[in-house]
Amino acid sequence: GTVFEKTDVKGLDHLKSECNEFTRKFINKLMNDEFLEKPGDEITVKNIINGVRELAESVRTSLERGEKTFLTPKKCKEAAAYKMPFQEQSFRGAYAWNMIYPDMGIEFPDTIDLVQLNIYKLDDIKDMEESNPEIYKRIKRYIFESKIEEVRSKGLTVLGIPKNIETIPEWCRPYINYDKIVNDNTTKMRSILESLGVQTIQTDSTTDRYSNIIEF
C-alpha cells in the first residue's frame, strides 16, 4: 500500500476536537497503531482508509438499530438565554421533542442527544399519517403549522432526545440524516488523509473515493 513518512502528517490536533466517546477511542486506537506504536517511520495509508470505512459502517449500523452512541451531546438552555433561540439547534431540537412528547418534556437547562433528520416538509413523513397518526398530527400541528415562522421554515431537521431515553424513537429512524452523522464522525480521519495529500470524495455516507494514491 502507499506509505508516507510520519513527519509528513499534519493536523493531528484534529483528534483533540470534541466528539463522542466511541469515535474518540476508535480514532485514538487507529492513530496509536499507525503512528505511535508502529515500528519505523512509515505510515500505510491503506490502513487509515480502511479505518474511515470501518467507522462509517459502524455509525450507519448503530443508527439503524436506534442506538444513540454516535449522536452529538448538546447543552440546551431556556429560550431567554439566547438572542435567537430557534437559530440554535439544541434549543430547536428540545422544543420539537417537547411538542411531540409533552408528557416526557425536557426541562431547561439540560444536556440532550441531538439527532439530525431529513424532514424538511410535511410530505416527507406522509407514511406516518397511517403508521403513527398521533405523532404525525403533533408534528403537523406544532412544527409545520406552528405560529412561529422559524419553526415552520426549518421543519423537523433536528430532534433533541433526553439522556434518560435510551434509544432513538423508532418512528424517526427512517428519516435520520445518515450522511450528516456519518460525516460528523469520520471527518477527523479524512482531515488526516488530506494532510497526506490524499483527496477524499464522498459518494454517499459510507463510500469514499480517493485520488492521488496507488491502487491496492
Buried (B, 14 or more C-beta within 10 A) or exposed (E): BBBBEEEEBEEEEBBEEEBBEBBBEBBEEBBEEBBEEBEEEBBBBBBBBEBBBBBBBBBBEBBEEBBBBBBBBBEBBEBEEBEEBBEBBBBBBBBBBBBBBEEEEBEBEBEBBBBBBBBBEBEBBEEBEEEBEEBBEBBBEBBBEBEEEEBEEBBBBBBBBBEEBEEBBEBBBBBBBBBBBBBBBBBBBBBBBBBBEBEBEBEEBBEBEBEEBEEE
